[in-house]
Amino acid sequence: MTEQQQKLTGNRPTHRAYVVKDKAGSDQGRWIEIGAAWLHKDGKGFRVKLDACPTNGEAIECRLIDWKKIDAGGKDEAPSPQEAY
């Protein structure tokens, strides 16, 4: 396990899980947080907890949580569609 992976494991989730809802007539979507994921100690997988699940086959997007920003008083927000892809 790398040093970076060691820093990511623990009680706090490493990633947030989202479903992205398309807006009609727009190339932008709305990111809806539906759960969280924790990196396995070996760095080869995740434990995922979902509070909701898309029922229409939409993909679930997972994004790394910026805990340094949050711990410094900032806000870790969902990316815009242009940033994500």
C-alpha positions as CSV (number, residue, x, y, z in Angstrom):
1,M,0.0,0.0,0.0
2,T,1.4,3.4,-0.9
3,E,1.7,6.3,1.6
4,Q,-1.2,8.1,-0.1
5,Q,-3.4,5.1,0.2
6,Q,-2.6,4.7,3.9
7,K,-3.6,8.3,4.5
8,L,-7.0,7.7,2.8
9,T,-8.0,4.7,4.8
10,G,-9.7,5.1,8.2
11,N,-13.1,6.0,9.6
12,R,-13.8,8.9,7.2
13,P,-15.0,8.0,3.6
14,T,-12.5,8.6,0.9
15,H,-15.1,9.2,-1.9
16,R,-18.6,10.5,-2.2
17,A,-21.1,8.6,-4.5
18,Y,-23.3,10.6,-6.8
19,V,-25.9,10.1,-9.5
20,V,-25.9,12.7,-12.2
21,K,-29.3,13.7,-13.5
22,D,-29.4,15.2,-17.0
23,K,-31.2,18.5,-17.5
24,A,-33.4,18.6,-20.5
25,G,-32.0,20.8,-23.2
26,S,-28.7,21.3,-21.4
27,D,-25.3,19.6,-21.5
28,Q,-25.1,20.2,-17.7
29,G,-26.4,17.8,-15.1
30,R,-27.3,18.0,-11.4
31,W,-25.1,15.9,-9.1
32,I,-27.0,14.3,-6.3
33,E,-25.1,12.7,-3.4
34,I,-26.3,9.2,-2.7
35,G,-23.6,7.7,-0.5
36,A,-20.0,7.3,0.3
37,A,-17.0,4.9,-0.3
38,W,-14.0,3.9,1.8
39,L,-10.8,2.7,0.2
40,H,-9.7,-0.9,1.1
41,K,-6.5,-1.1,3.1
42,D,-4.8,-2.9,0.2
43,G,-5.9,-0.1,-2.2
44,K,-7.5,-2.5,-4.6
45,G,-11.2,-1.8,-3.9
46,F,-13.8,0.1,-2.0
47,R,-16.5,-0.5,0.6
48,V,-19.6,1.4,-0.6
49,K,-22.6,2.6,1.5
50,L,-25.5,3.9,-0.6
51,D,-28.4,5.9,0.9
52,A,-30.2,5.8,-2.4
53,C,-29.8,3.9,-5.7
54,P,-30.8,5.0,-9.2
55,T,-33.6,2.9,-10.5
56,N,-33.3,3.8,-14.2
57,G,-29.8,2.3,-14.8
58,E,-27.9,5.6,-14.5
59,A,-24.2,5.3,-13.6
60,I,-23.0,6.0,-10.1
61,E,-20.1,8.5,-10.0
62,C,-17.5,8.4,-7.2
63,R,-15.3,11.4,-6.5
64,L,-12.4,11.8,-4.1
65,I,-13.2,13.8,-1.0
66,D,-10.8,16.7,-0.3
67,W,-10.6,16.3,3.5
68,K,-7.7,18.9,3.7
69,K,-10.1,21.5,2.3
70,I,-12.9,20.5,4.6
71,D,-10.7,20.4,7.7
72,A,-9.5,23.9,6.9
73,G,-13.1,25.1,6.9
74,G,-13.8,24.9,3.2
75,K,-16.6,23.1,1.4
76,D,-16.1,20.0,-0.8
77,E,-18.8,20.4,-3.4
78,A,-19.8,18.2,-6.3
79,P,-17.9,19.0,-9.5
80,S,-19.5,20.7,-12.4
81,P,-20.1,18.5,-15.4
82,Q,-17.3,20.2,-17.3
83,E,-14.9,19.4,-14.5
84,A,-16.0,15.8,-14.1
85,Y,-15.5,14.6,-17.7
